[in-house]
């Protein structure tokens, strides 16, 4: 059959473009290791992905800052610029490899059989080999890091680079910052994964083969939603893949284990309301959830009212906000140490009157001493303290361990805490919880008039990022003031929410 030249050209252009899009990179390989459907969509339908949110962007910025700092361990190293196109980057990498005067190469770019990788560091050794170093802003080596190094090792060795060691460089949880410049030899730790990644080369080759075969298909693989949607990372196509899920999916069952998921899937049950009434594989809590969804009626054990009436006035509703900088900011702190910087306290008196006190650290010094002193003054020595979850109690214990002169007073405060979360989990369930007992899920169902939609900050992660931004020395004053106002409004809403929940349930 004769095909017109124009159509031949069009077809060849489409085929070439398709082949380029199917090309694998380190990031796409890692996407495929999480889920083949994710890899397919990233390759052919990237527009379906959710845009990176503030949390994702902050994580990227942290990783970039840690990676840039790690390079200082290798003075004189050469950076292969990200602005270069691939062929130029690969050419520059090979030039640097051949140049024995270059002690280290940052972001080297190499490929093998259509698989492209950029490593973090190639450090030249005395025996004319290289150490392959992957830098992570975590405190530990994680399983996904092993695959990350394995694909790099496979490509670099296949491209002719003699690798002595494959190492993971990560933050040291035991490092205590003393102020001034970071001690890079103590800030970072190394994990030697050479033996592991050598053994994994065959699995990498097999995985690449399967990914290429899958990418040759005209449609994405029919993979059902499951734990891979959020592990090791939340998939950027989460909303797309869950878009056709029922309102009350079985994924909303609390503490859903793989075996139960498989049992229900084998029965063709994807909705909580369609779980058979005689199915006996559910826990007490799961059975309660099923009943609430099936009937539309809220489960409310009135024993919670009796327990809440034992709470002593004045009742303090307490909430903390914290942040955990990867690179410690204050002397005496460690990477990712939880630093409390804000609290809100709504106080309910026996006569029904309510007062409010709050604290937000205002400068760039360590906030913990002021946080603790102001808190002890606010909560006094009388009345119960209501929190939601164990977070506040844990922070009080940590503050007492750090400030020995305040330890006894902080411990007395901690012992006054009543945790509302397990009380609600044990005694209340509404189908609008959708399987979650977080304050953000419980509040709209039990106190619909009170929510977070009107706030500029609506979650703890965003609050942490806002405070981290305030710590930037050259932040414009108007931006700092805007963030402070938003932080105060958010923390106050959390304690107001607990107060209203208490009133409703009591």
Legacy VTK file of the C-alpha trace (Angstrom):
# vtk DataFile Version 3.0
C-alpha trace
ASCII
DATASET POLYDATA
POINTS 506 float
0.000 0.000 0.000
1.334 3.421 -0.925
1.186 6.038 1.839
1.392 9.707 0.785
4.676 11.359 1.793
2.895 13.957 3.927
1.137 11.226 5.921
4.391 9.284 6.232
6.107 12.366 7.617
3.229 13.030 10.012
3.253 9.432 11.239
7.028 9.396 11.676
6.882 12.674 13.604
4.208 11.288 15.923
6.143 8.059 16.396
9.361 9.910 17.201
7.549 12.170 19.645
5.933 9.151 21.256
9.288 7.414 21.657
10.755 10.511 23.265
7.863 10.704 25.673
8.335 7.036 26.577
11.981 7.673 27.419
12.694 6.882 31.027
14.449 9.044 33.567
15.316 8.464 37.195
12.171 10.258 38.339
9.975 8.291 35.939
11.570 5.041 37.025
10.765 5.929 40.628
7.192 6.782 39.606
6.932 3.355 37.975
8.244 1.639 41.080
5.380 3.209 43.002
2.699 2.451 40.414
2.766 1.654 36.685
-0.358 3.690 36.174
1.342 6.727 37.652
4.253 6.268 35.234
1.891 5.931 32.278
-0.008 9.085 33.179
3.177 11.068 33.826
4.408 10.022 30.392
1.283 10.550 28.305
-1.220 12.560 30.373
0.789 14.876 32.651
-1.964 17.486 32.482
-4.088 15.230 34.714
-1.705 15.639 37.641
-2.478 17.962 40.506
-0.244 21.013 40.667
2.270 20.964 43.499
0.742 22.522 46.611
2.527 24.712 49.128
3.665 21.669 51.077
5.145 20.026 47.998
6.932 23.194 46.975
8.336 23.604 50.485
9.607 20.015 50.464
11.323 20.664 47.143
12.951 23.827 48.480
14.207 22.000 51.575
15.716 19.273 49.420
17.361 21.853 47.187
18.855 23.710 50.187
20.177 20.506 51.757
21.622 19.372 48.431
23.382 22.688 47.885
24.850 22.559 51.389
26.038 18.990 50.883
28.171 20.077 47.928
30.339 22.044 50.317
31.673 18.701 51.534
33.441 18.494 48.164
35.317 21.776 47.541
36.391 22.399 43.961
33.581 20.352 42.474
32.073 21.237 39.092
28.320 21.737 38.629
26.686 20.533 35.422
24.106 23.251 34.875
20.428 22.380 34.734
19.992 24.962 31.965
21.969 22.818 29.500
20.076 20.629 27.070
20.607 16.928 27.614
23.289 16.328 24.984
25.351 19.278 26.206
24.925 18.217 29.834
26.051 14.690 29.044
29.012 15.979 27.046
30.032 18.295 29.903
29.737 15.382 32.320
32.069 13.190 30.288
34.558 16.034 29.967
34.555 16.430 33.757
34.971 12.678 34.255
38.046 12.678 32.012
39.542 15.739 33.711
41.434 14.348 36.718
41.778 17.855 38.140
38.037 17.858 38.889
37.574 16.328 42.374
33.794 16.041 42.206
30.947 16.489 39.738
27.592 17.837 40.856
24.420 16.898 38.939
26.290 14.742 36.380
24.058 13.700 33.477
24.440 10.294 31.818
22.205 7.868 29.942
22.034 4.175 29.089
19.636 2.552 26.622
17.319 5.547 26.702
17.325 5.908 30.495
18.572 9.288 31.706
19.786 10.044 35.200
21.293 12.967 37.024
23.159 12.016 40.168
23.756 14.395 43.054
27.488 13.887 43.418
30.237 11.879 41.733
33.296 12.173 43.965
36.614 11.128 42.439
38.665 8.637 44.456
42.414 8.181 44.601
42.244 4.923 42.658
40.650 6.641 39.622
37.137 5.522 40.480
34.148 7.500 41.701
31.838 7.389 44.679
28.211 7.809 43.677
26.468 9.910 46.321
22.754 10.578 46.553
21.792 13.382 48.952
18.497 13.223 50.828
17.008 15.685 53.298
15.753 12.838 55.501
17.060 11.470 58.788
17.161 7.827 57.681
17.689 5.597 54.663
14.291 4.607 53.267
13.372 1.777 50.858
12.649 4.203 48.034
16.145 5.649 48.412
17.597 2.224 47.696
15.811 2.058 44.329
16.858 5.650 43.626
20.519 4.708 44.019
20.024 1.402 42.214
18.819 3.007 38.960
21.652 5.536 39.093
24.228 2.817 39.714
22.855 0.752 36.819
23.019 3.634 34.341
26.392 5.025 35.429
28.096 1.636 35.482
26.550 0.795 32.138
27.751 4.140 30.766
31.325 3.242 31.702
31.792 5.109 34.988
33.848 3.050 37.478
31.910 3.190 40.734
33.641 2.241 43.976
30.843 2.961 46.427
27.173 3.878 46.155
26.350 5.942 49.213
23.348 7.778 50.593
24.153 11.074 52.321
21.436 12.186 54.739
20.958 14.421 57.763
22.234 13.217 61.112
19.512 13.145 63.770
22.180 13.244 66.520
23.807 16.454 65.267
23.387 19.371 67.680
23.782 22.794 66.132
26.124 25.048 68.117
25.492 28.256 66.160
27.364 29.882 63.313
28.379 27.739 60.342
27.171 24.151 60.210
29.706 21.435 60.953
29.157 19.559 57.700
31.062 16.476 58.804
28.624 16.047 61.679
25.505 17.412 60.016
25.518 14.623 57.432
25.755 10.861 57.723
26.530 8.283 55.055
24.880 4.955 54.381
26.896 2.602 52.192
24.442 0.790 49.903
26.979 -0.533 47.406
26.377 -4.229 48.061
22.617 -3.766 47.974
22.501 -1.841 44.681
24.895 -4.289 43.034
22.545 -7.136 43.887
19.575 -5.125 42.662
20.842 -4.542 39.112
18.957 -7.535 37.696
15.759 -6.347 39.320
16.332 -2.877 37.867
16.761 -4.352 34.383
13.596 -6.435 34.809
11.656 -3.443 36.116
12.755 -1.310 33.148
11.648 -4.043 30.757
8.209 -4.199 32.351
7.857 -0.416 32.319
8.738 -0.199 28.611
6.271 -2.959 27.808
3.560 -1.148 29.755
4.341 2.191 28.088
3.930 0.599 24.656
0.239 0.094 25.407
-2.422 2.449 24.047
-4.117 2.768 27.433
-3.037 2.983 31.072
-2.849 -0.273 33.056
-6.073 -1.095 34.935
-4.663 -0.706 38.426
-7.188 -0.206 41.204
-6.665 2.438 43.857
-4.941 1.172 46.973
-2.092 1.794 49.402
0.281 2.606 46.538
-1.677 5.838 46.010
-0.085 7.360 49.097
3.097 5.342 49.684
5.868 6.239 49.646
4.419 9.556 48.420
0.972 10.888 47.611
0.606 10.313 43.887
0.083 13.500 41.825
-2.753 11.653 40.055
-4.532 10.784 43.292
-7.591 12.925 42.573
-7.787 11.693 38.987
-7.730 8.025 39.973
-10.107 8.546 42.892
-12.509 10.717 40.927
-14.891 7.841 40.229
-14.669 6.378 43.707
-17.921 6.145 45.683
-18.571 8.780 48.339
-18.040 6.185 51.059
-15.334 3.978 49.609
-14.080 1.012 51.610
-10.759 2.909 51.677
-12.388 5.064 54.370
-12.673 2.174 56.817
-10.462 3.001 59.814
-7.334 0.855 60.084
-8.067 -0.940 56.833
-5.559 -3.758 56.479
-4.521 -5.366 53.215
-6.249 -8.662 54.015
-9.621 -7.009 54.618
-9.234 -4.906 51.483
-8.535 -8.041 49.459
-11.498 -9.892 50.997
-13.919 -7.101 50.104
-12.443 -6.650 46.630
-12.838 -10.382 45.978
-16.521 -9.986 46.843
-16.788 -7.037 44.453
-17.484 -4.665 47.358
-16.064 -1.182 46.850
-18.559 0.809 48.944
-18.933 0.732 52.706
-22.715 0.701 52.457
-22.649 -2.489 50.363
-20.694 -4.573 52.839
-23.025 -7.511 53.646
-24.748 -7.330 57.010
-23.537 -10.835 57.877
-19.873 -10.065 57.084
-17.934 -10.793 60.268
-14.460 -9.596 59.362
-14.845 -6.095 60.817
-13.574 -4.588 64.037
-16.027 -2.911 66.410
-15.085 0.518 65.077
-15.323 -0.584 61.445
-18.738 -2.149 62.069
-19.861 1.141 63.632
-18.715 3.014 60.523
-20.581 0.604 58.250
-23.779 0.984 60.261
-23.574 4.790 60.235
-23.060 4.867 56.482
-25.758 2.286 55.813
-28.420 4.010 57.945
-27.294 7.622 57.660
-27.685 7.897 61.428
-24.995 9.224 63.731
-23.638 6.868 66.357
-23.580 8.700 69.685
-22.823 6.885 72.900
-24.054 9.123 75.693
-21.280 7.855 77.941
-19.151 10.604 76.398
-21.371 13.201 78.065
-20.808 11.636 81.481
-17.049 11.584 80.919
-16.959 15.189 79.763
-18.948 16.300 82.813
-16.077 15.133 85.003
-13.861 17.804 83.490
-12.983 20.527 86.004
-13.551 24.254 85.513
-12.076 26.515 84.373
-11.570 24.395 81.249
-8.631 25.384 79.029
-8.864 24.403 75.359
-5.279 24.322 74.238
-3.603 24.041 70.829
0.058 24.354 69.808
1.634 25.189 66.467
5.144 24.007 65.681
7.660 23.803 62.878
10.551 21.418 62.237
13.344 22.980 60.155
15.471 20.409 58.354
18.502 22.615 58.923
18.426 23.698 62.596
18.088 27.435 63.174
18.731 27.710 66.918
21.776 26.628 68.961
21.097 23.443 70.871
18.605 22.048 68.343
18.831 19.148 65.880
17.666 18.592 62.297
13.866 18.345 62.147
13.496 18.978 65.866
9.939 20.021 66.646
9.962 23.660 67.785
6.741 25.063 69.316
6.248 28.726 68.474
2.547 29.460 69.098
-0.344 28.516 71.336
-3.995 29.432 71.737
-6.051 28.964 74.897
-9.824 29.369 75.079
-10.942 29.305 78.715
-14.480 28.215 79.628
-15.569 29.223 83.128
-18.205 27.461 85.231
-20.692 30.284 84.589
-20.360 29.798 80.812
-18.145 32.822 80.256
-15.272 32.460 77.783
-11.948 34.269 77.630
-9.072 33.811 75.202
-5.293 34.086 75.505
-2.703 33.474 72.840
1.025 33.541 72.154
3.041 33.875 68.953
6.800 34.330 69.123
7.661 37.618 67.466
11.364 37.514 66.596
13.890 35.104 65.079
15.294 33.785 68.351
14.514 30.364 69.792
10.819 30.620 70.791
10.709 27.783 73.322
11.556 29.588 76.578
9.066 32.404 75.968
6.498 29.858 74.750
6.776 27.857 77.981
6.816 30.811 80.371
3.801 32.495 78.791
1.907 29.205 78.724
2.497 28.466 82.389
1.186 31.914 83.264
-1.923 31.453 81.092
-3.086 28.026 82.261
-2.357 28.620 85.968
-2.798 25.684 88.324
-6.547 25.003 88.236
-8.940 23.353 85.839
-8.701 20.690 83.167
-6.875 21.235 79.894
-8.556 19.858 76.772
-6.459 18.989 73.721
-7.167 17.051 70.547
-4.629 14.244 70.237
-1.384 13.607 72.118
0.580 16.327 70.319
0.420 18.970 73.053
1.306 16.516 75.835
4.349 15.355 73.879
5.564 18.902 73.328
5.187 19.693 77.045
7.282 16.655 77.925
9.990 17.745 75.464
10.021 21.280 76.838
10.426 19.902 80.366
13.364 17.769 79.245
15.043 20.830 77.743
14.272 23.362 80.486
14.980 21.514 83.690
13.988 24.525 85.813
10.492 24.385 84.294
10.172 20.594 84.231
7.993 20.195 87.334
5.564 22.960 86.379
5.265 21.697 82.808
4.672 18.151 84.028
1.828 19.338 86.269
0.259 21.022 83.241
0.689 17.863 81.173
-1.109 15.752 83.784
-4.155 18.028 83.585
-4.674 17.296 79.880
-7.817 15.496 78.735
-7.515 14.195 75.159
-10.790 14.626 73.276
-9.704 12.534 70.266
-9.973 9.046 71.836
-13.241 10.056 73.505
-14.799 10.901 70.153
-13.295 7.838 68.485
-14.791 5.607 71.177
-18.216 7.238 71.444
-19.157 9.179 68.294
-19.254 8.497 64.571
-20.989 10.379 61.780
-20.923 9.238 58.173
-19.628 12.712 57.274
-16.376 11.888 59.083
-15.494 9.757 56.046
-13.380 7.480 58.175
-11.248 10.209 59.749
-11.290 11.449 63.321
-9.125 14.489 62.696
-10.474 17.781 63.979
-10.838 18.998 60.377
-13.117 16.017 59.613
-15.104 15.917 62.839
-15.873 19.616 63.132
-17.962 20.100 59.934
-20.168 17.153 60.880
-20.750 18.040 64.523
-20.470 21.850 64.382
-21.314 22.737 60.754
-21.403 26.468 61.438
-17.709 26.487 62.290
-15.001 25.614 59.773
-11.714 26.697 58.239
-12.694 27.746 54.725
-12.641 31.450 55.588
-9.039 31.361 56.831
-5.864 32.043 54.868
-4.155 29.245 56.812
-6.278 26.119 57.147
-3.867 23.386 58.260
-0.933 22.690 60.524
1.497 22.069 57.664
0.697 25.432 56.130
1.076 27.082 59.539
4.537 25.535 59.876
5.544 26.807 56.453
4.217 30.274 57.271
6.339 30.497 60.400
9.376 29.183 58.541
8.865 31.980 56.012
8.726 34.527 58.829
12.185 33.333 59.897
13.693 34.469 56.579
15.801 37.542 57.451
14.844 39.663 54.453
11.104 38.958 54.477
9.171 42.184 53.717
7.517 43.599 56.878
4.067 43.628 55.294
4.374 39.945 54.373
5.508 39.082 57.878
2.549 40.960 59.373
0.150 39.184 56.998
1.474 35.763 57.995
1.337 36.570 61.709
-2.294 37.620 61.469
-3.138 34.438 59.563
-1.336 32.277 62.132
-3.187 33.869 65.025
-6.539 33.379 63.309
-5.831 29.727 62.536
-4.617 28.673 65.985
-7.520 30.525 67.608
-9.970 28.656 65.357
-8.573 25.307 66.526
-9.241 26.035 70.197
-12.597 27.620 69.402
-13.480 24.410 67.553
-12.604 22.270 70.563
-14.666 24.525 72.800
-17.736 24.165 70.579
-17.250 20.390 70.269
-17.103 20.169 74.035
-20.313 22.148 74.400
-22.083 20.040 71.777
-20.995 16.669 73.162
-21.384 17.557 76.844
LINES 1 507
506 0 1 2 3 4 5 6 7 8 9 10 11 12 13 14 15 16 17 18 19 20 21 22 23 24 25 26 27 28 29 30 31 32 33 34 35 36 37 38 39 40 41 42 43 44 45 46 47 48 49 50 51 52 53 54 55 56 57 58 59 60 61 62 63 64 65 66 67 68 69 70 71 72 73 74 75 76 77 78 79 80 81 82 83 84 85 86 87 88 89 90 91 92 93 94 95 96 97 98 99 100 101 102 103 104 105 106 107 108 109 110 111 112 113 114 115 116 117 118 119 120 121 122 123 124 125 126 127 128 129 130 131 132 133 134 135 136 137 138 139 140 141 142 143 144 145 146 147 148 149 150 151 152 153 154 155 156 157 158 159 160 161 162 163 164 165 166 167 168 169 170 171 172 173 174 175 176 177 178 179 180 181 182 183 184 185 186 187 188 189 190 191 192 193 194 195 196 197 198 199 200 201 202 203 204 205 206 207 208 209 210 211 212 213 214 215 216 217 218 219 220 221 222 223 224 225 226 227 228 229 230 231 232 233 234 235 236 237 238 239 240 241 242 243 244 245 246 247 248 249 250 251 252 253 254 255 256 257 258 259 260 261 262 263 264 265 266 267 268 269 270 271 272 273 274 275 276 277 278 279 280 281 282 283 284 285 286 287 288 289 290 291 292 293 294 295 296 297 298 299 300 301 302 303 304 305 306 307 308 309 310 311 312 313 314 315 316 317 318 319 320 321 322 323 324 325 326 327 328 329 330 331 332 333 334 335 336 337 338 339 340 341 342 343 344 345 346 347 348 349 350 351 352 353 354 355 356 357 358 359 360 361 362 363 364 365 366 367 368 369 370 371 372 373 374 375 376 377 378 379 380 381 382 383 384 385 386 387 388 389 390 391 392 393 394 395 396 397 398 399 400 401 402 403 404 405 406 407 408 409 410 411 412 413 414 415 416 417 418 419 420 421 422 423 424 425 426 427 428 429 430 431 432 433 434 435 436 437 438 439 440 441 442 443 444 445 446 447 448 449 450 451 452 453 454 455 456 457 458 459 460 461 462 463 464 465 466 467 468 469 470 471 472 473 474 475 476 477 478 479 480 481 482 483 484 485 486 487 488 489 490 491 492 493 494 495 496 497 498 499 500 501 502 503 504 505
